[in-house]
Amino acid sequence: MEMPEPAPAQHDLGGNPRFRCTPVEPDADAPPDDFGKRVDALRVVLREKGLLTTDEQRLNIESLPEAEYFGLTYYEKWLRAIAAVMLAKGAVTWEDLQ
Amino acid sequence: MSVGGHAAGRGVGEIATARFQAGQKVRVKDARPERVARLHLRTPHYVRGRMGVVERALGTFPNPEDIAFNRPAEPRVLYHVLFDQPPVWNEGEPGDTLLIELFEHWLEEA
């Protein structure tokens, strides 16, 4: 018996009918708010200090639970991923983040 | 659609070692290694196992599959590979194409 094809990773969306006909929001129509700018600044500082790479950040965004992956805003997902990497590296503790 | 992606011409290394030439037919490896472990793969599921044509080599870049886990990352050649779109998603007009950035270790001679 043939095994059914497993679902692709949640970020691997090309051709997924769920998102067909969903309008794309151009970046120019959604500039970062103050929260987004602070998250981006944090990312830049951590990258300069060698604590965070783009691919570490992406991996942790793509690993978010489905409800968060599709529910959080763009920069909220960034912050979640940054926190995950910093916790895993011991740069911060979960108690620091409370 | 490459958010922070590898724009053409910004390759970080030489491409003298490129295994594939422009115009060469290639097949994307039909692998699903993410079934085995949590991996950071940049090859979309919908082109795996499909035939495409190398448009050009873009440069070499540290392998994101390693960077994502903070491991030393070997430089790998990145290519633009062109696919016919209609068979990929069963939609589109004849002549529609998809251009995808793919790393050399995901490609084989077709």
N, CA and C atoms of all chains as a GROMACS GRO file, in nm:
protein
  624
    1MET      N    1   0.085  -0.120   0.000
    1MET     CA    2   0.000   0.000   0.000
    1MET      C    3   0.088   0.124   0.000
    2GLU      N    4   0.053   0.216  -0.084
    2GLU     CA    5   0.133   0.339  -0.094
    2GLU      C    6   0.102   0.432   0.023
    3MET      N    7   0.209   0.484   0.083
    3MET     CA    8   0.190   0.579   0.192
    3MET      C    9   0.144   0.713   0.134
    4PRO      N   10   0.050   0.780   0.200
    4PRO     CA   11   0.012   0.913   0.150
    4PRO      C   12   0.130   1.010   0.161
    5GLU      N   13   0.133   1.102   0.069
    5GLU     CA   14   0.241   1.203   0.071
    5GLU      C   15   0.224   1.289   0.196
    6PRO      N   16   0.329   1.304   0.276
    6PRO     CA   17   0.316   1.388   0.395
    6PRO      C   18   0.301   1.534   0.355
    7ALA      N   19   0.233   1.610   0.440
    7ALA     CA   20   0.215   1.752   0.413
    7ALA      C   21   0.350   1.821   0.415
    8PRO      N   22   0.371   1.918   0.325
    8PRO     CA   23   0.497   1.992   0.330
    8PRO      C   24   0.503   2.077   0.456
    9ALA      N   25   0.623   2.124   0.488
    9ALA     CA   26   0.641   2.213   0.603
    9ALA      C   27   0.549   2.335   0.587
   10GLN      N   28   0.507   2.391   0.699
   10GLN     CA   29   0.401   2.491   0.695
   10GLN      C   30   0.440   2.619   0.620
   11HIS      N   31   0.572   2.645   0.609
   11HIS     CA   32   0.612   2.765   0.538
   11HIS      C   33   0.627   2.741   0.388
   12ASP      N   34   0.622   2.614   0.347
   12ASP     CA   35   0.648   2.574   0.209
   12ASP      C   36   0.515   2.579   0.133
   13LEU      N   37   0.468   2.700   0.102
   13LEU     CA   38   0.328   2.723   0.068
   13LEU      C   39   0.297   2.725  -0.080
   14GLY      N   40   0.398   2.720  -0.166
   14GLY     CA   41   0.373   2.734  -0.309
   14GLY      C   42   0.268   2.635  -0.357
   15GLY      N   43   0.166   2.684  -0.428
   15GLY     CA   44   0.063   2.598  -0.483
   15GLY      C   45  -0.043   2.556  -0.385
   16ASN      N   46  -0.033   2.600  -0.259
   16ASN     CA   47  -0.132   2.561  -0.159
   16ASN      C   48  -0.262   2.636  -0.185
   17PRO      N   49  -0.372   2.562  -0.215
   17PRO     CA   50  -0.496   2.631  -0.252
   17PRO      C   51  -0.552   2.718  -0.139
   18ARG      N   52  -0.509   2.689  -0.016
   18ARG     CA   53  -0.557   2.769   0.097
   18ARG      C   54  -0.523   2.917   0.078
   19PHE      N   55  -0.410   2.945   0.010
   19PHE     CA   56  -0.366   3.083  -0.002
   19PHE      C   57  -0.383   3.138  -0.144
   20ARG      N   58  -0.444   3.056  -0.231
   20ARG     CA   59  -0.469   3.104  -0.366
   20ARG      C   60  -0.570   3.219  -0.357
   21CYS      N   61  -0.553   3.319  -0.434
   21CYS     CA   62  -0.645   3.434  -0.436
   21CYS      C   63  -0.634   3.521  -0.312
   22THR      N   64  -0.538   3.498  -0.225
   22THR     CA   65  -0.517   3.589  -0.113
   22THR      C   66  -0.432   3.705  -0.161
   23PRO      N   67  -0.483   3.827  -0.152
   23PRO     CA   68  -0.401   3.938  -0.203
   23PRO      C   69  -0.271   3.953  -0.126
   24VAL      N   70  -0.168   3.992  -0.194
   24VAL     CA   71  -0.039   4.015  -0.130
   24VAL      C   72  -0.033   4.161  -0.088
   25GLU      N   73   0.012   4.183   0.035
   25GLU     CA   74   0.024   4.319   0.087
   25GLU      C   75   0.163   4.373   0.053
   26PRO      N   76   0.171   4.474  -0.033
   26PRO     CA   77   0.305   4.526  -0.066
   26PRO      C   78   0.372   4.585   0.057
   27ASP      N   79   0.503   4.571   0.068
   27ASP     CA   80   0.576   4.623   0.183
   27ASP      C   81   0.546   4.771   0.204
   28ALA      N   82   0.533   4.845   0.092
   28ALA     CA   83   0.514   4.989   0.104
   28ALA      C   84   0.384   5.023   0.176
   29ASP      N   85   0.288   4.929   0.173
   29ASP     CA   86   0.159   4.954   0.239
   29ASP      C   87   0.161   4.913   0.386
   30ALA      N   88   0.269   4.852   0.431
   30ALA     CA   89   0.275   4.806   0.570
   30ALA      C   90   0.413   4.834   0.628
   31PRO      N   91   0.449   4.962   0.641
   31PRO     CA   92   0.580   4.992   0.699
   31PRO      C   93   0.582   4.948   0.846
   32PRO      N   94   0.699   4.916   0.899
   32PRO     CA   95   0.703   4.870   1.037
   32PRO      C   96   0.659   4.979   1.134
   33ASP      N   97   0.584   4.939   1.235
   33ASP     CA   98   0.548   5.034   1.341
   33ASP      C   99   0.664   5.040   1.441
   34ASP      N  100   0.647   5.112   1.551
   34ASP     CA  101   0.756   5.128   1.648
   34ASP      C  102   0.802   4.992   1.703
   35PHE      N  103   0.704   4.906   1.728
   35PHE     CA  104   0.738   4.772   1.777
   35PHE      C  105   0.826   4.699   1.674
   36GLY      N  106   0.785   4.704   1.548
   36GLY     CA  107   0.860   4.636   1.443
   36GLY      C  108   1.002   4.692   1.430
   37LYS      N  109   1.014   4.823   1.442
   37LYS     CA  110   1.146   4.885   1.431
   37LYS      C  111   1.236   4.842   1.547
   38ARG      N  112   1.178   4.828   1.665
   38ARG     CA  113   1.260   4.785   1.780
   38ARG      C  114   1.304   4.640   1.764
   39VAL      N  115   1.213   4.557   1.714
   39VAL     CA  116   1.250   4.416   1.691
   39VAL      C  117   1.362   4.408   1.587
   40ASP      N  118   1.350   4.488   1.481
   40ASP     CA  119   1.453   4.485   1.377
   40ASP      C  120   1.586   4.534   1.434
   41ALA      N  121   1.581   4.639   1.518
   41ALA     CA  122   1.705   4.690   1.579
   41ALA      C  123   1.769   4.582   1.665
   42LEU      N  124   1.687   4.510   1.741
   42LEU     CA  125   1.738   4.402   1.825
   42LEU      C  126   1.806   4.294   1.739
   43ARG      N  127   1.741   4.260   1.628
   43ARG     CA  128   1.797   4.160   1.537
   43ARG      C  129   1.934   4.204   1.486
   44VAL      N  130   1.945   4.332   1.447
   44VAL     CA  131   2.071   4.381   1.392
   44VAL      C  132   2.181   4.375   1.498
   45VAL      N  133   2.149   4.416   1.621
   45VAL     CA  134   2.249   4.413   1.729
   45VAL      C  135   2.296   4.270   1.753
   46LEU      N  136   2.202   4.177   1.760
   46LEU     CA  137   2.239   4.037   1.787
   46LEU      C  138   2.319   3.977   1.672
   47ARG      N  139   2.285   4.017   1.550
   47ARG     CA  140   2.360   3.968   1.435
   47ARG      C  141   2.504   4.022   1.439
   48GLU      N  142   2.517   4.151   1.470
   48GLU     CA  143   2.651   4.211   1.477
   48GLU      C  144   2.735   4.147   1.586
   49LYS      N  145   2.671   4.103   1.693
   49LYS     CA  146   2.745   4.039   1.802
   49LYS      C  147   2.769   3.891   1.775
   50GLY      N  148   2.724   3.842   1.661
   50GLY     CA  149   2.748   3.702   1.625
   50GLY      C  150   2.659   3.604   1.699
   51LEU      N  151   2.548   3.655   1.753
   51LEU     CA  152   2.458   3.567   1.829
   51LEU      C  153   2.341   3.515   1.747
   52LEU      N  154   2.322   3.570   1.626
   52LEU     CA  155   2.201   3.534   1.551
   52LEU      C  156   2.230   3.546   1.402
   53THR      N  157   2.193   3.442   1.327
   53THR     CA  158   2.200   3.450   1.181
   53THR      C  159   2.058   3.451   1.124
   54THR      N  160   2.049   3.497   1.001
   54THR     CA  161   1.918   3.499   0.935
   54THR      C  162   1.857   3.360   0.930
   55ASP      N  163   1.941   3.260   0.903
   55ASP     CA  164   1.884   3.125   0.890
   55ASP      C  165   1.842   3.068   1.025
   56GLU      N  166   1.911   3.105   1.132
   56GLU     CA  167   1.863   3.063   1.265
   56GLU      C  168   1.726   3.125   1.292
   57GLN      N  169   1.714   3.253   1.254
   57GLN     CA  170   1.587   3.321   1.276
   57GLN      C  171   1.476   3.256   1.193
   58ARG      N  172   1.505   3.230   1.065
   58ARG     CA  173   1.403   3.170   0.979
   58ARG      C  174   1.361   3.033   1.028
   59LEU      N  175   1.458   2.951   1.064
   59LEU     CA  176   1.426   2.817   1.112
   59LEU      C  177   1.329   2.823   1.229
   60ASN      N  178   1.354   2.917   1.319
   60ASN     CA  179   1.269   2.925   1.438
   60ASN      C  180   1.133   2.988   1.409
   61ILE      N  181   1.125   3.073   1.307
   61ILE     CA  182   0.993   3.122   1.265
   61ILE      C  183   0.914   3.006   1.204
   62GLU      N  184   0.982   2.931   1.118
   62GLU     CA  185   0.912   2.823   1.046
   62GLU      C  186   0.873   2.709   1.141
   63SER      N  187   0.936   2.705   1.259
   63SER     CA  188   0.905   2.599   1.356
   63SER      C  189   0.796   2.640   1.454
   64LEU      N  190   0.743   2.762   1.442
   64LEU     CA  191   0.637   2.803   1.534
   64LEU      C  192   0.516   2.712   1.518
   65PRO      N  193   0.440   2.693   1.627
   65PRO     CA  194   0.315   2.618   1.612
   65PRO      C  195   0.226   2.684   1.506
   66GLU      N  196   0.147   2.601   1.436
   66GLU     CA  197   0.071   2.650   1.321
   66GLU      C  198  -0.014   2.772   1.356
   67ALA      N  199  -0.080   2.769   1.472
   67ALA     CA  200  -0.170   2.880   1.506
   67ALA      C  201  -0.091   3.010   1.518
   68GLU      N  202   0.031   3.001   1.570
   68GLU     CA  203   0.112   3.122   1.583
   68GLU      C  204   0.173   3.161   1.448
   69TYR      N  205   0.214   3.060   1.373
   69TYR     CA  206   0.275   3.090   1.243
   69TYR      C  207   0.178   3.170   1.156
   70PHE      N  208   0.051   3.136   1.159
   70PHE     CA  209  -0.046   3.206   1.074
   70PHE      C  210  -0.122   3.314   1.150
   71GLY      N  211  -0.101   3.325   1.283
   71GLY     CA  212  -0.176   3.421   1.364
   71GLY      C  213  -0.097   3.544   1.406
   72LEU      N  214   0.030   3.528   1.432
   72LEU     CA  215   0.110   3.641   1.480
   72LEU      C  216   0.141   3.735   1.364
   73THR      N  217   0.172   3.859   1.399
   73THR     CA  218   0.215   3.954   1.296
   73THR      C  219   0.359   3.922   1.257
   74TYR      N  220   0.404   3.985   1.150
   74TYR     CA  221   0.537   3.961   1.095
   74TYR      C  222   0.646   3.979   1.202
   75TYR      N  223   0.643   4.095   1.270
   75TYR     CA  224   0.750   4.122   1.367
   75TYR      C  225   0.729   4.047   1.498
   76GLU      N  226   0.606   4.013   1.529
   76GLU     CA  227   0.584   3.924   1.645
   76GLU      C  228   0.652   3.790   1.622
   77LYS      N  229   0.645   3.740   1.499
   77LYS     CA  230   0.711   3.612   1.468
   77LYS      C  231   0.863   3.628   1.478
   78TRP      N  232   0.915   3.741   1.432
   78TRP     CA  233   1.058   3.766   1.446
   78TRP      C  234   1.099   3.760   1.593
   79LEU      N  235   1.021   3.828   1.676
   79LEU     CA  236   1.058   3.835   1.818
   79LEU      C  237   1.051   3.697   1.883
   80ARG      N  238   0.947   3.620   1.847
   80ARG     CA  239   0.938   3.484   1.900
   80ARG      C  240   1.061   3.402   1.861
   81ALA      N  241   1.103   3.416   1.737
   81ALA     CA  242   1.218   3.340   1.689
   81ALA      C  243   1.347   3.387   1.756
   82ILE      N  244   1.363   3.518   1.771
   82ILE     CA  245   1.482   3.570   1.838
   82ILE      C  246   1.488   3.517   1.981
   83ALA      N  247   1.375   3.520   2.050
   83ALA     CA  248   1.372   3.470   2.188
   83ALA      C  249   1.408   3.321   2.192
   84ALA      N  250   1.358   3.245   2.096
   84ALA     CA  251   1.386   3.101   2.095
   84ALA      C  252   1.535   3.075   2.078
   85VAL      N  253   1.599   3.151   1.987
   85VAL     CA  254   1.743   3.130   1.964
   85VAL      C  255   1.823   3.171   2.087
   86MET      N  256   1.787   3.284   2.147
   86MET     CA  257   1.862   3.333   2.264
   86MET      C  258   1.846   3.239   2.383
   87LEU      N  259   1.725   3.184   2.400
   87LEU     CA  260   1.705   3.087   2.507
   87LEU      C  261   1.787   2.961   2.483
   88ALA      N  262   1.785   2.913   2.358
   88ALA     CA  263   1.858   2.790   2.328
   88ALA      C  264   2.008   2.807   2.348
   89LYS      N  265   2.058   2.929   2.323
   89LYS     CA  266   2.202   2.954   2.338
   89LYS      C  267   2.240   2.994   2.480
   90GLY      N  268   2.141   3.012   2.564
   90GLY     CA  269   2.172   3.054   2.700
   90GLY      C  270   2.209   3.201   2.711
   91ALA      N  271   2.183   3.279   2.605
   91ALA     CA  272   2.212   3.423   2.612
   91ALA      C  273   2.117   3.492   2.708
   92VAL      N  274   1.996   3.439   2.718
   92VAL     CA  275   1.900   3.483   2.820
   92VAL      C  276   1.839   3.358   2.881
   93THR      N  277   1.777   3.376   2.997
   93THR     CA  278   1.702   3.265   3.057
   93THR      C  279   1.553   3.295   3.043
   94TRP      N  280   1.471   3.194   3.056
   94TRP     CA  281   1.326   3.219   3.047
   94TRP      C  282   1.282   3.310   3.159
   95GLU      N  283   1.356   3.305   3.272
   95GLU     CA  284   1.319   3.395   3.382
   95GLU      C  285   1.346   3.541   3.343
   96ASP      N  286   1.456   3.564   3.267
   96ASP     CA  287   1.483   3.700   3.219
   96ASP      C  288   1.366   3.753   3.137
   97LEU      N  289   1.302   3.662   3.064
   97LEU     CA  290   1.198   3.707   2.970
   97LEU      C  291   1.063   3.727   3.036
   98GLN      N  292   1.051   3.686   3.163
   98GLN     CA  293   0.920   3.702   3.229
   98GLN      C  294   0.888   3.849   3.251
   99MET      N  295   1.023   3.679  -0.438
   99MET     CA  296   0.969   3.640  -0.308
   99MET      C  297   1.078   3.600  -0.212
  100SER      N  298   1.201   3.643  -0.238
  100SER     CA  299   1.308   3.597  -0.152
  100SER      C  300   1.333   3.700  -0.043
  101VAL      N  301   1.265   3.686   0.068
  101VAL     CA  302   1.283   3.776   0.182
  101VAL      C  303   1.424   3.758   0.234
  102GLY      N  304   1.504   3.862   0.223
  102GLY     CA  305   1.643   3.851   0.265
  102GLY      C  306   1.718   3.746   0.187
  103GLY      N  307   1.670   3.715   0.069
  103GLY     CA  308   1.727   3.604  -0.008
  103GLY      C  309   1.856   3.643  -0.077
  104HIS      N  310   1.900   3.556  -0.164
  104HIS     CA  311   2.028   3.577  -0.230
  104HIS      C  312   2.005   3.644  -0.364
  105ALA      N  313   2.007   3.774  -0.366
  105ALA     CA  314   1.986   3.844  -0.492
  105ALA      C  315   2.098   3.809  -0.588
  106ALA      N  316   2.062   3.803  -0.715
  106ALA     CA  317   2.161   3.768  -0.817
  106ALA      C  318   2.278   3.865  -0.811
  107GLY      N  319   2.396   3.811  -0.827
  107GLY     CA  320   2.514   3.896  -0.834
  107GLY      C  321   2.578   3.927  -0.700
  108ARG      N  322   2.514   3.883  -0.592
  108ARG     CA  323   2.572   3.910  -0.461
  108ARG      C  324   2.637   3.785  -0.402
  109GLY      N  325   2.677   3.694  -0.490
  109GLY     CA  326   2.740   3.572  -0.442
  109GLY      C  327   2.863   3.604  -0.360
  110VAL      N  328   2.882   3.531  -0.254
  110VAL     CA  329   2.993   3.562  -0.165
  110VAL      C  330   3.121   3.492  -0.209
  111GLY      N  331   3.112   3.401  -0.303
  111GLY     CA  332   3.233   3.330  -0.343
  111GLY      C  333   3.241   3.311  -0.494
  112GLU      N  334   3.352   3.258  -0.538
  112GLU     CA  335   3.372   3.230  -0.679
  112GLU      C  336   3.285   3.112  -0.719
  113ILE      N  337   3.252   3.106  -0.848
  113ILE     CA  338   3.171   2.995  -0.895
  113ILE      C  339   3.246   2.910  -0.998
  114ALA      N  340   3.378   2.916  -0.992
  114ALA     CA  341   3.458   2.838  -1.086
  114ALA      C  342   3.432   2.689  -1.070
  115THR      N  343   3.386   2.650  -0.951
  115THR     CA  344   3.367   2.508  -0.925
  115THR      C  345   3.227   2.460  -0.961
  116ALA      N  346   3.147   2.545  -1.025
  116ALA     CA  347   3.008   2.507  -1.053
  116ALA      C  348   3.002   2.379  -1.135
  117ARG      N  349   2.921   2.284  -1.090
  117ARG     CA  350   2.911   2.154  -1.156
  117ARG      C  351   2.819   2.160  -1.278
  118PHE      N  352   2.724   2.254  -1.277
  118PHE     CA  353   2.626   2.263  -1.385
  118PHE      C  354   2.643   2.394  -1.462
  119GLN      N  355   2.616   2.385  -1.592
  119GLN     CA  356   2.632   2.501  -1.680
  119GLN      C  357   2.495   2.556  -1.719
  120ALA      N  358   2.493   2.683  -1.758
  120ALA     CA  359   2.369   2.742  -1.808
  120ALA      C  360   2.317   2.659  -1.925
  121GLY      N  361   2.188   2.634  -1.925
  121GLY     CA  362   2.125   2.556  -2.031
  121GLY      C  363   2.120   2.407  -2.005
  122GLN      N  364   2.189   2.362  -1.900
  122GLN     CA  365   2.194   2.219  -1.871
  122GLN      C  366   2.066   2.173  -1.801
  123LYS      N  367   2.017   2.054  -1.844
  123LYS     CA  368   1.900   1.995  -1.778
  123LYS      C  369   1.942   1.933  -1.645
  124VAL      N  370   1.862   1.956  -1.545
  124VAL     CA  371   1.891   1.898  -1.413
  124VAL      C  372   1.761   1.842  -1.355
  125ARG      N  373   1.780   1.752  -1.260
  125ARG     CA  374   1.665   1.703  -1.185
  125ARG      C  375   1.689   1.738  -1.037
  126VAL      N  376   1.584   1.787  -0.973
  126VAL     CA  377   1.592   1.815  -0.830
  126VAL      C  378   1.579   1.684  -0.755
  127LYS      N  379   1.663   1.663  -0.659
  127LYS     CA  380   1.657   1.538  -0.583
  127LYS      C  381   1.518   1.520  -0.522
  128ASP      N  382   1.467   1.398  -0.535
  128ASP     CA  383   1.333   1.367  -0.484
  128ASP      C  384   1.347   1.316  -0.341
  129ALA      N  385   1.391   1.404  -0.254
  129ALA     CA  386   1.420   1.364  -0.115
  129ALA      C  387   1.328   1.440  -0.021
  130ARG      N  388   1.293   1.376   0.088
  130ARG     CA  389   1.211   1.439   0.192
  130ARG      C  390   1.280   1.419   0.328
  131PRO      N  391   1.404   1.469   0.340
  131PRO     CA  392   1.479   1.440   0.464
  131PRO      C  393   1.417   1.503   0.588
  132GLU      N  394   1.326   1.599   0.569
  132GLU     CA  395   1.261   1.658   0.686
  132GLU      C  396   1.170   1.559   0.757
  133ARG      N  397   1.145   1.443   0.693
  133ARG     CA  398   1.069   1.338   0.761
  133ARG      C  399   1.151   1.277   0.874
  134VAL      N  400   1.284   1.287   0.861
  134VAL     CA  401   1.373   1.217   0.954
  134VAL      C  402   1.409   1.304   1.073
  135ALA      N  403   1.427   1.433   1.049
  135ALA     CA  404   1.474   1.521   1.155
  135ALA      C  405   1.429   1.663   1.124
  136ARG      N  406   1.439   1.748   1.223
  136ARG     CA  407   1.410   1.890   1.204
  136ARG      C  408   1.526   1.952   1.128
  137LEU      N  409   1.501   1.989   1.003
  137LEU     CA  410   1.605   2.043   0.916
  137LEU      C  411   1.561   2.178   0.862
  138HIS      N  412   1.657   2.248   0.804
  138HIS     CA  413   1.630   2.381   0.750
  138HIS      C  414   1.657   2.374   0.600
  139LEU      N  415   1.556   2.333   0.523
  139LEU     CA  416   1.572   2.307   0.382
  139LEU      C  417   1.513   2.422   0.301
  140ARG      N  418   1.587   2.465   0.199
  140ARG     CA  419   1.543   2.579   0.119
  140ARG      C  420   1.491   2.536  -0.018
  141THR      N  421   1.470   2.408  -0.036
  141THR     CA  422   1.422   2.355  -0.163
  141THR      C  423   1.272   2.330  -0.152
  142PRO      N  424   1.190   2.406  -0.224
  142PRO     CA  425   1.044   2.388  -0.210
  142PRO      C  426   1.002   2.246  -0.243
  143HIS      N  427   0.898   2.197  -0.173
  143HIS     CA  428   0.855   2.059  -0.193
  143HIS      C  429   0.808   2.035  -0.336
  144TYR      N  430   0.751   2.140  -0.399
  144TYR     CA  431   0.684   2.119  -0.527
  144TYR      C  432   0.780   2.106  -0.645
  145VAL      N  433   0.910   2.129  -0.625
  145VAL     CA  434   1.003   2.103  -0.737
  145VAL      C  435   1.087   1.978  -0.713
  146ARG      N  436   1.071   1.916  -0.600
  146ARG     CA  437   1.153   1.797  -0.574
  146ARG      C  438   1.114   1.686  -0.671
  147GLY      N  439   1.214   1.627  -0.732
  147GLY     CA  440   1.191   1.522  -0.830
  147GLY      C  441   1.163   1.575  -0.970
  148ARG      N  442   1.154   1.706  -0.986
  148ARG     CA  443   1.118   1.762  -1.117
  148ARG      C  444   1.242   1.801  -1.198
  149MET      N  445   1.219   1.803  -1.332
  149MET     CA  446   1.325   1.842  -1.424
  149MET      C  447   1.318   1.992  -1.450
  150GLY      N  448   1.434   2.054  -1.452
  150GLY     CA  449   1.441   2.196  -1.485
  150GLY      C  450   1.565   2.222  -1.567
  151VAL      N  451   1.584   2.346  -1.603
  151VAL     CA  452   1.701   2.387  -1.682
  151VAL      C  453   1.775   2.496  -1.606
  152VAL      N  454   1.905   2.477  -1.592
  152VAL     CA  455   1.987   2.578  -1.523
  152VAL      C  456   1.985   2.707  -1.604
  153GLU      N  457   1.946   2.814  -1.539
  153GLU     CA  458   1.952   2.945  -1.606
  153GLU      C  459   2.093   3.001  -1.588
  154ARG      N  460   2.141   3.003  -1.465
  154ARG     CA  461   2.280   3.041  -1.443
  154ARG      C  462   2.319   3.016  -1.297
  155ALA      N  463   2.448   3.012  -1.274
  155ALA     CA  464   2.499   3.003  -1.137
  155ALA      C  465   2.503   3.144  -1.080
  156LEU      N  466   2.460   3.158  -0.957
  156LEU     CA  467   2.448   3.291  -0.894
  156LEU      C  468   2.568   3.325  -0.806
  157GLY      N  469   2.643   3.224  -0.768
  157GLY     CA  470   2.754   3.246  -0.676
  157GLY      C  471   2.756   3.134  -0.574
  158THR      N  472   2.848   3.142  -0.480
  158THR     CA  473   2.849   3.044  -0.373
  158THR      C  474   2.811   3.112  -0.243
  159PHE      N  475   2.741   3.038  -0.161
  159PHE     CA  476   2.691   3.090  -0.034
  159PHE      C  477   2.709   2.982   0.073
  160PRO      N  478   2.735   3.024   0.195
  160PRO     CA  479   2.743   2.923   0.302
  160PRO      C  480   2.611   2.846   0.308
  161ASN      N  481   2.620   2.718   0.325
  161ASN     CA  482   2.501   2.632   0.322
  161ASN      C  483   2.404   2.670   0.435
  162PRO      N  484   2.285   2.721   0.398
  162PRO     CA  485   2.190   2.762   0.504
  162PRO      C  486   2.146   2.646   0.591
  163GLU      N  487   2.155   2.524   0.538
  163GLU     CA  488   2.115   2.407   0.618
  163GLU      C  489   2.204   2.393   0.741
  164ASP      N  490   2.327   2.446   0.732
  164ASP     CA  491   2.417   2.445   0.847
  164ASP      C  492   2.409   2.574   0.928
  165ILE      N  493   2.403   2.688   0.857
  165ILE     CA  494   2.397   2.816   0.930
  165ILE      C  495   2.281   2.817   1.029
  166ALA      N  496   2.170   2.757   0.987
  166ALA     CA  497   2.050   2.761   1.071
  166ALA      C  498   2.073   2.696   1.207
  167PHE      N  499   2.171   2.605   1.214
  167PHE     CA  500   2.200   2.537   1.339
  167PHE      C  501   2.333   2.582   1.397
  168ASN      N  502   2.381   2.699   1.348
  168ASN     CA  503   2.504   2.757   1.402
  168ASN      C  504   2.623   2.662   1.388
  169ARG      N  505   2.624   2.589   1.275
  169ARG     CA  506   2.737   2.500   1.247
  169ARG      C  507   2.825   2.566   1.142
  170PRO      N  508   2.952   2.526   1.134
  170PRO     CA  509   3.035   2.573   1.023
  170PRO      C  510   2.967   2.536   0.892
  171ALA      N  511   2.961   2.632   0.799
  171ALA     CA  512   2.884   2.612   0.676
  171ALA      C  513   2.975   2.619   0.555
  172GLU      N  514   2.982   2.508   0.480
  172GLU     CA  515   3.059   2.504   0.356
  172GLU      C  516   2.994   2.593   0.251
  173PRO      N  517   3.076   2.659   0.168
  173PRO     CA  518   3.016   2.731   0.056
  173PRO      C  519   2.957   2.633  -0.045
  174ARG      N  520   2.839   2.664  -0.092
  174ARG     CA  521   2.773   2.581  -0.194
  174ARG      C  522   2.728   2.672  -0.309
  175VAL      N  523   2.734   2.618  -0.430
  175VAL     CA  524   2.692   2.696  -0.546
  175VAL      C  525   2.539   2.702  -0.550
  176LEU      N  526   2.489   2.824  -0.571
  176LEU     CA  527   2.345   2.846  -0.584
  176LEU      C  528   2.313   2.876  -0.730
  177TYR      N  529   2.204   2.820  -0.781
  177TYR     CA  530   2.166   2.838  -0.921
  177TYR      C  531   2.024   2.894  -0.932
  178HIS      N  532   1.999   2.962  -1.041
  178HIS     CA  533   1.862   2.985  -1.086
  178HIS      C  534   1.826   2.869  -1.176
  179VAL      N  535   1.719   2.798  -1.142
  179VAL     CA  536   1.673   2.686  -1.224
  179VAL      C  537   1.531   2.717  -1.270
  180LEU      N  538   1.509   2.697  -1.401
  180LEU     CA  539   1.380   2.731  -1.462
  180LEU      C  540   1.297   2.603  -1.484
  181PHE      N  541   1.170   2.608  -1.445
  181PHE     CA  542   1.079   2.494  -1.459
  181PHE      C  543   0.956   2.539  -1.540
  182ASP      N  544   0.898   2.443  -1.614
  182ASP     CA  545   0.765   2.468  -1.671
  182ASP      C  546   0.666   2.471  -1.556
  183GLN      N  547   0.584   2.573  -1.551
  183GLN     CA  548   0.491   2.582  -1.439
  183GLN      C  549   0.370   2.488  -1.448
  184PRO      N  550   0.305   2.471  -1.566
  184PRO     CA  551   0.178   2.397  -1.566
  184PRO      C  552   0.183   2.260  -1.497
  185PRO      N  553   0.286   2.178  -1.519
  185PRO     CA  554   0.283   2.048  -1.451
  185PRO      C  555   0.305   2.057  -1.300
  186VAL      N  556   0.364   2.167  -1.253
  186VAL     CA  557   0.397   2.175  -1.110
  186VAL      C  558   0.270   2.187  -1.026
  187TRP      N  559   0.181   2.275  -1.068
  187TRP     CA  560   0.059   2.298  -0.990
  187TRP      C  561  -0.069   2.267  -1.069
  188ASN      N  562  -0.052   2.202  -1.187
  188ASN     CA  563  -0.168   2.176  -1.272
  188ASN      C  564  -0.245   2.302  -1.301
  189GLU      N  565  -0.176   2.408  -1.325
  189GLU     CA  566  -0.241   2.532  -1.366
  189GLU      C  567  -0.141   2.616  -1.444
  190GLY      N  568  -0.195   2.717  -1.510
  190GLY     CA  569  -0.110   2.806  -1.588
  190GLY      C  570  -0.118   2.775  -1.736
  191GLU      N  571  -0.064   2.867  -1.814
  191GLU     CA  572  -0.067   2.855  -1.960
  191GLU      C  573   0.064   2.792  -2.007
  192PRO      N  574   0.058   2.725  -2.124
  192PRO     CA  575   0.185   2.676  -2.181
  192PRO      C  576   0.282   2.794  -2.194
  193GLY      N  577   0.406   2.772  -2.156
  193GLY     CA  578   0.504   2.880  -2.161
  193GLY      C  579   0.524   2.948  -2.027
  194ASP      N  580   0.428   2.931  -1.934
  194ASP     CA  581   0.449   2.986  -1.799
  194ASP      C  582   0.563   2.910  -1.732
  195THR      N  583   0.646   2.984  -1.659
  195THR     CA  584   0.763   2.920  -1.597
  195THR      C  585   0.774   2.960  -1.450
  196LEU      N  586   0.851   2.882  -1.378
  196LEU     CA  587   0.889   2.912  -1.240
  196LEU      C  588   1.041   2.921  -1.236
  197LEU      N  589   1.092   3.025  -1.173
  197LEU     CA  590   1.237   3.038  -1.157
  197LEU      C  591   1.268   3.026  -1.008
  198ILE      N  592   1.346   2.924  -0.973
  198ILE     CA  593   1.368   2.892  -0.832
  198ILE      C  594   1.518   2.893  -0.804
  199GLU      N  595   1.555   2.945  -0.687
  199GLU     CA  596   1.694   2.940  -0.642
  199GLU      C  597   1.718   2.806  -0.572
  200LEU      N  598   1.814   2.731  -0.624
  200LEU     CA  599   1.840   2.598  -0.568
  200LEU      C  600   1.991   2.577  -0.551
  201PHE      N  601   2.026   2.512  -0.443
  201PHE     CA  602   2.167   2.482  -0.417
  201PHE      C  603   2.209   2.355  -0.491
  202GLU      N  604   2.338   2.352  -0.526
  202GLU     CA  605   2.393   2.245  -0.610
  202GLU      C  606   2.370   2.106  -0.549
  203HIS      N  607   2.378   2.096  -0.418
  203HIS     CA  608   2.366   1.962  -0.360
  203HIS      C  609   2.225   1.906  -0.368
  204TRP      N  610   2.131   1.987  -0.415
  204TRP     CA  611   1.994   1.938  -0.437
  204TRP      C  612   1.972   1.898  -0.584
  205LEU      N  613   2.074   1.916  -0.668
  205LEU     CA  614   2.056   1.892  -0.812
  205LEU      C  615   2.138   1.773  -0.859
  206GLU      N  616   2.087   1.705  -0.963
  206GLU     CA  617   2.163   1.598  -1.027
  206GLU      C  618   2.142   1.607  -1.178
  207GLU      N  619   2.237   1.548  -1.253
  207GLU     CA  620   2.226   1.548  -1.398
  207GLU      C  621   2.097   1.479  -1.440
  208ALA      N  622   2.030   1.536  -1.539
  208ALA     CA  623   1.904   1.474  -1.584
  208ALA      C  624   1.927   1.401  -1.716
   0.00000   0.00000   0.00000
